[in-house]
Amino acid sequence: MPSEHFEPINLSEEQAAVRETARKFAREKLAPIAAKIDVDGKIPRELYTELGNLSLLGVPIPEAYGGMGLDLLCAATAVEELASACASTALSVSAHVGLCASPIAKFGSDVQKKRLLPDLCSGKKLGAFGLTEPSSGSDAASLRTTAAKKGKTYVLNGAKLFITNALVADVFFVAVKTNPDAGAKGITALIVERGMKGFQIVPGPKKLGMRGSDWGELVFHDCEVPEENRVGDEGGGFKLFMDTLVGGRVGIAALGVGLARAAFETAAQYASERRQFGKPIGSFQALGEMLANMSVGYDAARLLTYRAAQLRSSGTNHLRACSAAKLYSSEVCNRICNDAVQILGGYGYTQEFPAERFFRDAKLLEIGEGTSQVQRLILAREILGKLD
């Protein structure tokens, strides 16, 4: 089933051009090596250079700093297309753009933007986001990494866990406690750079899926970060990180849309070609119903994702829309990938077909950028108001 069957409507000329650029790259460059990326557990460095040359690493970043200056929907469609070929690459790109370059562009100083963004947009440098800790996940305000001010330098001690792009990134947008007794009001945003004194990166454990997108632990032992690397005010970092996560959820939702499409198309093609009892298996009612549900689920996830991207770009109240898109897209993607394996039967359980990779990759979407349970909590509080 060709993806053109689900062409989005009313895309602007710029949005359509970005989508087509990402689609062409995904089909010609990513799809042929996606299985190898999964097995090797590594995205070839030259792919980032090529993505940078196509301006796909700076879609929402202002042109003045090396980006394209386009809206979040353009960035989302790029992630969607990359994910339809290789979810690992889409994840790393989404983290690089949405969780590092974008908050620097939105909250950073002019000096920080001019110094860092051109290299991040070109792919010369890669970015990462440092929030999760061994004892702090959904409860972000409870983080324990500290940053003591000594003159014009912050001295960091602590660790970050499960950091996407850790092993390849050069620039890290990191949350620290500058006032450990102030809760969320004691959190500050710092830009930590590879090679800074006292900064160590440790490879993470082997993963179930998204294996090509590396992750690791960031360890700070008297790590010295200059004051000019602070983003925003001291103690004002919590709002910056929460805003960044809201935007990042659109990226995860878009990734789910692209991955779901790949799984659906694989299942639909197999169901049209595989014959049992003298007819294609897709003609049997049970499998036809599965394909119908996959199709509707995919389309609904895409529409929710596009709406969330448009609302955030317009400045309209978008918290509910972003959480809803992330929640639905990640869960429907898991169902579609599970059904794809089922439709392929024994072949779906082998590495000869991509369905098993899709199945493994999908699970992370229900965990990263806020679990499904956290998204439901956010939605309930937005609907009912904060009751506690």
N, C-alpha and C positions, 0 to 999 in steps of 0.2 A: 504494500500500500504506500504510494508515494506521499511524502510530507506535504506536497502541494495540495492535497485533498483538504488540508486544514489551514490554508493560507489566511493569516489574520487580515481583518478588514480595516480600512481607514488609517493605514500607516502613512505618515508623511513621506515625502521623497527622501529626506535624510534618514528616517527610521528604516525605510525599505532598503536603502543603500547599505547601511550598517549591517542589517540582517543578511543581505546577500553576500557581503564581503566575508562575514563570519561563516556563513553556510558553505561558501566555496572553499574556504580554508579547512573547515571541518571535514568536508567530503574528500578533498584532495590530499591533505596533509595529515589529519588526525586519524580518520577512520582506518587507513591501511596499517597503522602502527598501534592502534588502541590496545589490542591484546598484548602486544609486546611491552607497552608502558605498564600494564597491569602486572605482568610477570616479572619485569625488571624492577618494579617499584620505583620508577624514576621517569620524569619527563625530560626529554633531551633539552639541554640549555638553549640550543639554537631555535627551538620552537618559540621561546619567549622573544627572541630577537625578531623572528618573523612576525609574531603578533604585534610587537612594537612598531615594526616597519609599516604594518597595516593600520596603525593607530588604534588597535583594539585593546590596548592596555591603558588607554586614557580617554575612553569615550565620554565620560561625564566631567572630565577635568577641563577647566578653562583653556582656551587656545593660547592665552598669554603664557601658560606654563607648559606648553607642549601637548596639550590634549585636543580633543575635538570640540569641547564645549557643548555637548548635546545632552538631552534629558535622560532620566533614569530608564525610560522605556527602551531607548536605543541600547543602553548598557545591558538591560535585561534580555533583549532579543539576541544580543551577541552571546551571552552566557547560555541561553537556551540552545542556540545552534551548536556551540562547542560541546555542550552536554549530550547532544544527540549522537555525537561521534565518540567522545571520550569524557566521561564524567569527572575523572581525576583532573584533567586539564582544566575543565570548567570550574572545578572547585578551587584550584590554585589561582586561576585568573580572578575569580570572584572575590577571593580573600585579598589578593593583591590590590585590586581596584577599589572594592567596596569598603574594606576594613582598614586600609592603610592610606592609599593615595587620596581617597575621597575625604576622610576626616581632616587630613592635612590641608587639602584644598579648601575645606569649609571653615576650619577653625584655626589653622596655622597662621603665623605671622608672614608678612611679605617676604622677609628674609628666608624663612623656612620653605616657603613655596618656591621661590626662585632657585634655591639651592638643591632641593630634593625632587620636586615634581617632574622636571624635564627628563631626568634619568629614570624615574619610575614609569613615565609614559613611554619611553623608548625601549624599555626592557633592559637597559644597561644595569639597572638595579631593580631588585624585587622587594616587595613589602610583605609584612605580616602584622598580626594583631595579637597583643598579649594581655589577656584578661583572666582566663581560667587558671586556677591553681589547684594543687593537690587537695586542699580543703575548701575550695571556693569554686562553685560552678554556677548553678542557677541563682544562688544568693551572692551576687557580684559584690555587694557592699561589704561582705565579710572577708575580702581579700587581705592577705597578710604581708605581702611584699612591701617593705618600707623604703622610704627615701628621706634620709636626714640631710638637712641643708648645712653645708659647711662653706661659708663664704659664698662664692658664685658657682658652687658645684653641688649636685645632689649625689649622695652616696647610697646606692641601692643594695639591699640584702633581701633575698627570698628566691622564689622560683615560680615559673609559669609552666603549665602542663597542656599537652594536646594542641600545640601551636602549629597550625597549618603553615607550610612554607618555611618552617624554622631552619631547615638545613640549607636552604638556598637563598633566603632573604638577606638583604643588606640593611633594611630600615624596618624598625619595629615600633608600632604605636602601642605603648605600654601603660597600664594602669598601676599606680603605686599609692601607698598611704603616706602622705606627708604629715598627717596628724592622726595617729593610730586610735585616738580616743574620740574622734569626731564622727565615726560612722561614715556614711556616704559623703558627708561634707568634708571629709579629710582625704578624699581621693583626688589625685592629680594626674594629668596626662603628660607623659614624657616620650620623646623620640629617642630610642636607644639604637645605636648603630653598631653593626658588626665590627669587631676589633677594638671596641672600647675596653679599657682596663677593667678587669674583674668580671667580664661578661663571657659566659661559657654556654655553648649550645650542645645539647646531648640528644642523640637520635631517640625517637620514641619506639615503643614496642610494635611488633608486626600487627597489621590491621586486618579486619574482616574484608573491607572493601575500600574503594578509593585509593588503592595501593600505590598508584603512580604519583599521587599528591603526598609529598612527604610531610611528616609532622615530628615534633620533638619537644624537648624541655628547655626552657630558658633559665639559666642559673645565674644569679647575681650575688657575687661575694665582694663586698666593698666596691661595687661597680661605680665608676665615676662618670656622671653625665652632666655636661655643662648647663648652666641655667638657661642659656639661649635655646636649649632643646625642649623647654617646657612649652606645651601647647595650651593656650588659655591661661586663666588665673590659677594660682595655687589653691587647691581645695575645690576647684570648679570642674574637675575631671569627670565626675559621675554622670552628669548630664550629657557630656560629650560622648561618653562610651555608650550610654543608653540610646542616644540618637543614632549613633553609628550602627548599633545592633538592629535598630528598626529598619534602616536602609538595607542592611545586610540580609535581612529576612526576605526581601524582594529577590536578592541574588539566589538564595537557596530555593525559593519558590520557582524561579526561572530555570534553575538547574533541574528541579524535579519535573518540570514540564518537558524539557528536552530529553531527559532520560526516559520518561514515560512514553514519549513519542517513539523513541528508538525501540523500546520493548514491545510496544503495540505493533509497530510495523514489522518487526521480526516475527511476532506471533501470527499476524495476519497473512504474511507471505507464506509462512510454513503451512498454515491451515488451508491455504488455497492450492498448495502443491502436494501435500501429503495425502495419499489416498488409502482408504480402508473400506472394505466391503464394497469396492467398486466406485467410490465417489470421494471427493475431497472432504477431509474431516471437518472443514469449516461449514459444510452443509448440514451437519448434524445439529439439532436444536440446542443441545447443551453448550457446545462450543460457540455456536452463533450468538447465544446470549452472553457468553463471556466477552466475546469481541465487541458486542454492542455496548456493554457496560464499560469496557476499556476506552472505547471511543468517546463516550459521553463524559467519563471522568477526566480524560485528558483535556477535552475541549473546555470543560468547566474550570479546571485548574489554570489553564492558559488565560481565560477571561478574567479570573480573579487576580492573577498575577499582573496582567496588563493594567487593570484598574488601579491596583495598589501603586504601581510605578507611576502612573499618571497623576494620582492624587498627591503622592509625595513630591513630585516635581512641581506641581502647581502651588504647593504650600498649604493646601487644604488639609484639614484634620485627617490624618491617615493611619493612626496607630492601629485601629481596629482592622482596617483594610490590609495592612501589611501582615499582621498576625494571622488573619483569616487566610490570606493567600499562602503563607508559609505552612500553616497547619494543614490545609486541605491538599495543597500540591504535594507535600511530603508524604502524607498518608495515602493519597490516591496513587502516587508513584509506586509506593511499596506494594499496593494491591495489584497494580498492572504488571509490575515485574514478577510478582509471585504467580500471577495467572499466565504470564508468558512461559515460564518454566513448565507449568502444568500442561499447557497446550502442546509444547514440544515434547512432552513425555520424557522418555529416557534420554533423548538427545539434549533436552533442556538441562539435564543434570550433568552434562559433560562440558568440557572446555572447548569442544569442537564448534559449539555455537555460543554466541555472546550472551544468551539469556542468563546463564549462571553468573556472569560478571555483572549484568544489570541488577540481578537479585541481590548480590553482595553490596554493590555500590549504593543501592537505594536506602539501606537502613540508616546510614549516617544522617540523612535528611530529617529524620524524626528526632534527632538528638542535637545536632549543631545549631547555633544561633538561637538557642532556647528550645527546650524539648516541647513535644506536643502538649504535655501536661502544663507547662508554663504558658504556652500560647492560649490554652483554654482558660487559664487563670486570668490572663490579661484581658481576654475577650469578656469574661464574666464581670470583671471589675469595671470595664468600660461600659458595659450594658447597664449594670446595676448601681455603679458608683462604688467607691471604696467604703466598705462597711465596717472595717476594723480600725 
